[in-house]
């Protein structure tokens, strides 16, 4: 489906059509464990806690808005992915979802590899001690400087995204006296059932080299001819926030078909296949994501079956969960500033953040849920739209949800499942300061990414 918008923005105040939103939940104080981080619970006093710390205490110490990250949950999800795929496969955490030096250290300690897609992400990974040979370097337009840094550091693989990059990486590696391990990213013509802007395997988009028309086969031929490259496998990524495994089945069939063609033409069997990431999480109670062990079993069976059919040895599988690990582990904590009822429509709840700390609702029409977390309430539910403080009608955090009818300025509310892409895509729109990331674990909290200050903004403005 095509996505379009009027230049002046959507008409957010239109009356909602009947059935546009679900009925209010039976208990507004309940917290669905499918949506919230593992250690989140509501205490007897009505205050929500995470890692044993109340949100009111976190707000007093660190301010709002703030991203609150459950470290124990993050580590548990990382271990679950590592355990599910075992020692015969590789799990690369997709750093684009959220990356900090603390996260890099957690990944290293839990035995995961790391996928980066910029010089800044690579610098963060190396500065936090991630072994270079466990880093994969992605991106559709890597600069010569970024490639040189990656090759010098000894990254485990560079994912080639174009014909120009094949030559560029080979030249730089050869000039440094190295032979760089690489994969070729191909687009297999599979369009995942997701939003247009996060579907990445159909041909009409910027990533990868098309399988159709012999382009991927030509890319393989060129890579095999260059002394600076060691081609170790094929990479395919079909999109993001995916629940249906059928797209992976079609993608694997086409990738294995390419591997068979490579064997028949060049006499070699490439040892690796990377199926990317993109597995969905629960943003609302209606979402039903699969567990890591289910995903691992399904992907392994798909690839094994396809390879047996093609009479190929089963290659080593790699996957790249990012959102699936960090997404559910964090929530964004806000303070309510204004509550504005609109008769016959809904109530607008303005918070002290907005699209600068969560652009996904405006960008992807993403859906979230929200809860009152500083106290419990027995008030009747009211339909709300949670909006930010920016000068933009599209500044929406949660489009439609229910909160207690006695919600008032000063209350704390929280939006769960904001660990992925919210801090990574945060901005300074209207010169608003980006929030901190506060990690909690076993009754202790610490800042892992500090809140920006006005001095930070002015330091970049050289006048």
Buried (B, 14 or more C-beta within 10 A) or exposed (E): EEEEEEEEEEEBEEEBEEEEBEEBBEEBBEBEEBBBBBBBEBEEEEBBBBBBBBBBEBBEEBBBBBBBBBBBBBBBBBBBBBEBBEEEBBBBBBBBBBBBBBBBBBBBEBBBBBBBBBBEBBBBBBEBEBBBEBBBBBBBEBEEEBBBBBBEBEBBBBBBBBBEBBBBBBBBBBEEEBBBBBBBBBBBBBBBEBBEEBBBBBBEBEBBBBBEEEBBBEBBEBBBEBEBBBBBBBBBBBBBBBBEBEBBBBBBBBBBBBBBBBBEEBEEEBEBBBBBBBBBBBBBEEBEBBEBEEBBBBBBEBBEBBBEEBEBEBBBBBBBBBBBBBBBBBBBBBBBBEBEEEEEBBBBBBBBBBBBBBBBBBBBBBBBBBBBBBBBBEEEBBBBBBBBBBEBBBBBBBBBBBBBBBBEEEBBBBBBBBBBBBBBBBEEBBEBBBBBBBBBBEEEBEBBBEBBEEEEBEEEEEE
